[in-house]
Amino acid sequence: MKIKTSVLCLVLLISLSLNSQKPDLNYFLEMARTNSPLINKSRNESLIADLDLKQIRSILTKPEINIESALLFAPIISHDNNSNKFQFVSSGADKYNGYDLAISEGGTYQAVVSVRQPVFTGSKLEVYTKMTDISHQVNKNNIALTIHETEQLVTYQYLLCLKLKMDAENSSLIMKELEGQIPIMKKLVENGISKQTDLLLLQIEYKNYAIEQHSLKSEFHNSLFDLNLLCGINDTSLKDIQEITIPLKQSSISKSQFLTSYSLDSLNILSTLAIDELKYKPEVGLFADAGMNAIYIPAFNRLGISTGITFTMNLFDGNQKKIMRDKAAIDLNNIGFEKNNFITQNTINKNKTLSSIRSLDVQLQLNNEQADQYKTLFETYKRELLAGEVSVMDYKNLLKDIVLKQHERVLLLMEKQMLINSFNYWNY
């Protein structure tokens, strides 16, 4: 019993430990990929393309069997032999009122089973199969690009949350520092070393940072809501997140997934053109039917069968084939132009981003050097404050300078991470 209780407690502790872990960027990226309606739509479009090909294969290779029936009555009023007779089916009247017998043939009585089988459709099926393969590649590429764009947006929003979190943490550190100085200042006031106004200044400054921290936490919560919205996460709780460092990815522009989309667009145009030109191929089909087919009231001697072959081939349609090819050539030219323009813009954007990252590295180094100097100065001020050698106002101003420097460092760090995120997006 003790063993079971110990195991249960261990499982509970592990569960609580897992639940208390901070979600990281990978968690949000995975949820965004799972919940993306665009990715789900592209996957379903691939399934639909398979079904379309299956339907076309059935049309081109399987026989079509139908029941065809028709019943048409065309009665007349005959005036032959100076008499007026209503004839449900005419026996060859010369004078009559009603439809012309040469047109109505007295009526139609049809009930047959027909079979139609297209033949020599292998080349057509090959064209449709190639188009389906291209559709699969297009959907696969769309999924990859959608995932990549989603990852960029989610990472950007994650960095916004992280910036607010780091600002709130810096504010909290200053509050702890002031919280430790206030009791010391009270003793200095009681001993007549410092003035009451010095204590009030520290207390007011503490309240100011408390208000600032509350505001930052509220902004962080709202930003986290936006992050959950992007990822399709139905969660309203306030969770902490892990700090990240995004690596700078290196790849070749010749292998860019963006360029793959241009190639697939070209293949799609050529595939659509090949489908449109199928109507210029000869069409051959076999047909057969069996049943009743008569133009007078039928008898059993009108039961029979028929069979034959059909052949269709376009000879002239006003040069539409040439027009379609000219339109396809223009579309291909547009894609080539857009591709070259993308390569130029992509190269410029990446070079500009890398230059900005290098500039930020220099600024971060200078900021770190200043932070070390401020740290040394701050420790000196703390000692002098206890000795009553510096005013609380000077101490308070120094704290503001330190907060500004910390805020500046956070901005530089997040800006660099966002630039890396942007570079990785274009360098895909």
Buried (B, 14 or more C-beta within 10 A) or exposed (E): EEEEEEEEEEEEEEEEEEEEEEBEBEBBBEBBBEBBEBBEEBEEBBEEBEEBBEEBBEBBBEEEEEEEEEEEEBBBEBBBEEEEEEBEBBEEBEEBEBBEBEEBBBBBBBBBBBBBBBEEBEEBBEBBEBBBBBBBBBBBBBBBBBBBBBBBBBBBBBBBBBBBBBBBBBBBEBBEBBEEBBEBBBEBBEEEEBBEEBBEBBBEBBEBBBEBBEBBBEBBBEBBBEBBEBBEBEEEEEEEBBEBEBEBEEEEBEEBEBBBBBEBBBBBBBBBBBBBBEEEBEBBBBBBBBBBBBBBEBEEEBBEEEEEEEEEEEEEEEEBBEEBEEEBEEBBEEBEEEBEEBBEEBEEBBEEBBEBBEEBEEBBEEBEEBBEEBEEEBEEBBEBBBEBEBBBEEBBEBBEBBBEBBBBBBBBBBBBBBBBBBBBBBBB
